[in-house]
Amino acid sequence: MKNEVLRDKVSGVGYKRAFGNSVAPGFNHVNLRQRVFRAMIFSDKVDSFVTTQMAKDGDTTPKDLKDWEEFRKAPVFAKMLLFPYGAALVVLLLMIISKSKQLFDNFKKEIIFNKSNVDLMTGTNKLLLAFSIMTFNVSGIFTCIMLFMLAEIFKNGAALQEEHD
């Protein structure tokens, strides 16, 4: 148990365990996690597993397999650039969902024509516009333009509601 060398099953990275479950001094957990993550994402085992699963999938087209093969051949640097892009898309999507939930909660409480709803709609539309641009979705951009018009209608409705109250 003392000074036992352990190897990670995925990456093959070795590290020493000094006493029981404690790790040797100077060992960097973050460094190991990064190495394991890189080995898991970019290893040939994962690539071949994904390829075989895609081949088994009935919905996979030959174009999908061709695109995957092109992605596999891309340099590691290019692959690593896709992770922040994907993370940004996920964050934008979660922010859109959060703002939409707040807006629908207000609608459920029968708070329709209110300045806060106009602000929520405008903020959601800006996020949706950014998401549409990042995903190259032209129809999403036109939808955003229509939603901006709807937000202006709600803005006028909120002004009329305030005047009425």
TAPEUR-V582544 format. One record per residue. N is the residue number from 1. RES is the residue in one small letter. SS is DSSP state (~ for helix, > for strand, _ for the rest). OMEGA is omega in whole degrees, -180 to 180 (none if undefined). D_CENTER is the distance of its C-alpha to the mean C-alpha in whole Angstrom. Layout:
N:RES:SS:OMEGA:D_CENTER  N:RES:SS:OMEGA:D_CENTER
This chain:
1:m:_:-179:41  2:k:_:-180:42  3:n:_:178:41  4:e:>:179:39  5:v:>:179:37  6:l:>:178:33  7:r:>:176:31  8:d:_:-175:28  9:k:_:-177:28  10:v:_:-172:25  11:s:_:-176:25  12:g:_:-180:29  13:v:_:-179:29  14:g:>:174:32  15:y:>:-177:32  16:k:>:173:35  17:r:>:-173:36  18:a:>:-176:39  19:f:>:177:40  20:g:_:-178:38  21:n:_:-180:35  22:s:>:-176:35  23:v:>:-177:33  24:a:_:178:36  25:p:_:180:36  26:g:_:180:34  27:f:_:-177:31  28:n:_:-180:28  29:h:~:-178:25  30:v:~:180:22  31:n:~:178:24  32:l:~:180:24  33:r:~:179:20  34:q:~:179:19  35:r:~:179:22  36:v:~:180:21  37:f:~:179:17  38:r:~:-179:18  39:a:~:-180:21  40:m:~:-175:19  41:i:~:-171:16  42:f:~:-178:19  43:s:_:179:22  44:d:~:179:24  45:k:~:180:24  46:v:~:179:20  47:d:~:-179:21  48:s:~:177:24  49:f:~:180:23  50:v:~:-180:20  51:t:~:179:22  52:t:~:178:25  53:q:~:177:22  54:m:~:179:21  55:a:~:179:25  56:k:~:-176:26  57:d:_:-179:24  58:g:_:-178:26  59:d:_:-177:23  60:t:_:178:22  61:t:_:176:24  62:p:~:178:26  63:k:~:178:24  64:d:~:179:21  65:l:~:178:23  66:k:~:178:24  67:d:~:180:20  68:w:~:179:19  69:e:~:177:23  70:e:~:178:22  71:f:~:179:19  72:r:~:-178:21  73:k:~:-179:23  74:a:_:178:21  75:p:_:-178:22  76:v:~:-180:20  77:f:~:179:19  78:a:~:178:18  79:k:~:-178:15  80:m:~:176:14  81:l:~:-179:14  82:l:~:-179:11  83:f:~:177:9  84:p:~:178:9  85:y:~:179:8  86:g:~:178:5  87:a:~:179:4  88:a:~:178:6  89:l:~:180:5  90:v:~:179:2  91:v:~:178:5  92:l:~:-179:8  93:l:~:179:7  94:l:~:177:8  95:m:~:177:11  96:i:~:180:12  97:i:~:-180:13  98:s:~:180:14  99:k:~:178:17  100:s:~:178:17  101:k:~:178:18  102:q:~:-180:21  103:l:~:-180:22  104:f:~:173:23  105:d:~:176:24  106:n:~:178:27  107:f:~:179:28  108:k:~:178:28  109:k:_:-179:31  110:e:_:172:32  111:i:_:-173:31  112:i:_:-177:31  113:f:_:-177:32  114:n:_:-180:31  115:k:~:180:30  116:s:~:177:27  117:n:~:178:26  118:v:~:178:27  119:d:~:178:25  120:l:~:180:22  121:m:~:-180:22  122:t:~:178:22  123:g:~:178:19  124:t:~:-180:17  125:n:~:179:19  126:k:~:177:18  127:l:~:179:14  128:l:~:177:14  129:l:~:177:16  130:a:~:179:14  131:f:~:-179:11  132:s:~:179:14  133:i:~:-179:15  134:m:~:-180:12  135:t:_:179:12  136:f:_:-177:16  137:n:_:-177:17  138:v:~:180:20  139:s:~:176:21  140:g:~:178:18  141:i:~:178:20  142:f:~:176:23  143:t:~:178:22  144:c:~:179:21  145:i:~:179:24  146:m:~:180:26  147:l:~:174:24  148:f:~:175:25  149:m:~:178:28  150:l:~:178:28  151:a:~:177:27  152:e:~:176:30  153:i:~:177:32  154:f:~:179:31  155:k:~:177:32  156:n:~:177:35  157:g:~:178:35  158:a:~:178:34  159:a:~:177:37  160:l:~:179:40  161:q:~:178:39  162:e:~:179:39  163:e:~:-180:43  164:h:~:-178:44  165:d:_:none:43
